[in-house]
Amino acid sequence: MISEVLIPILALLANLVTYVVIIQFVLSMLVAFNVVNYHNQFVSALMTGLNAILDPILAPIRRHLPRTGGLDFSPIVLLFLIQVVMIILSYVGRHYG
């Protein structure tokens, strides 16, 4: 029962977080390469919203990662952890559900 309901909901949330991380990455690259800038109200609002969603998730990961200068590897670690958790949940769902 739980595997039929809980695992698909968690998979949906994991996919949503994955898409948000990818959108934030692409938008930050566009800002870094000066394709778009923060003076655009839409870009500023979008980055503020994405950061508000992801910062509570990425902050604990950033605390445990070593300082790498200007590179932030916490989104990569987050995506990796999401995939690991989904593999574990699918295993538990198949064998115990």
Residue pairs with C-beta under 8 A, 6 or more apart in sequence:
1 97
2 93
2 97
3 92
3 93
3 94
3 96
3 97
4 97
7 89
7 90
7 93
7 97
10 85
10 86
10 89
11 86
11 89
14 82
14 85
14 86
17 57
17 78
17 82
18 79
18 82
20 50
20 53
20 54
21 54
21 75
21 78
21 79
23 50
24 47
24 50
24 51
24 54
24 75
25 75
27 36
27 43
27 46
27 47
27 50
28 47
30 36
31 37
31 38
31 43
31 47
36 43
37 43
38 44
38 47
54 75
57 78
58 74
58 75
58 78
61 74
61 77
61 78
61 81
62 72
62 74
65 73
65 74
65 77
